Every structure is written in structure tokens, then in C-alpha cells.
Amino acid sequence: MSETLAALRKSIDNIDAALVHLLAERFKITKRVGAFKAEAGLPPADPAREAEQIARLRRLAADAELDPDFTEKFLRFIIEEVIRHHERAKDGRERVA
């Protein structure tokens, strides 16, 4: 394996690690949002907010020369998981640490 390929793979590994840490931080915050919603009697999902976020991130993706369709799929996957956590919080099955 060439040094160039090894260096590129090392960069990818570092970015992947950063993504994992960013997702962990994001989910810590969304768990707090879920607890707030549960306490306030708000629904787990917020379709208007989700649509705004998807549109905003599609624009950011296009500006960053990243496929907006891929970005939307990725974000929808995250949103579905967040909603699942919020539903668990509403049902009292998830606690905020």
C-alpha cells in the first residue's frame, strides 16, 4: 500500500472518529429535548421543524458540493432515531443522564 493511500485512509479514519463524537454530542442534546418535550406534553415529532432542517441542510450540502439527496437520507435517518428516543422519553422509558 502506498504512503499516499495510507495517509488518505488515516484522514478518513480521523474524520469518521470526529463524526462519531459529533453524533454522540448531538444525541446528548436531543435526549434533553426529548425530556423537555415529554415534561411539557409536546409531541415527539415536529414535522415543520424537520422540514426546515432538511431544507437548510440540503442547501448547506449543495454549497459544500455534497449530494443533497444523500444528505437528506442521512438526516432523515438521524431524525427517525431522535423521534424514537423522544417517544421513549414520552413513555418514560428513557432517562436523561
C-alpha positions, 0 to 999 in steps of 0.5 A: 500500500502506498504512503499516499493511500495510507495517509488518505485512509488515516484522514478518513479514519480521523474524520469518521472518529470526529463524526462519531463524537459529533453524533454522540454530542448531538444525541446528548442534546436531543435526549434533553429535548426529548425530556423537555418535550415529554415534561411539557406534553409536546409531541415527539415529532415536529414535522415543520421543524424537520422540514426546515432542517432538511431544507437548510441542510440540503442547501448547506450540502449543495454549497459544500458540493455534497449530494443533497439527496444523500444528505437528506437520507442521512438526516432523515435517518438521524431524525427517525432515531431522535423521534424514537428516543423522544417517544421513549422519553414520552413513555418514560422509558428513557432517562436523561443522564 
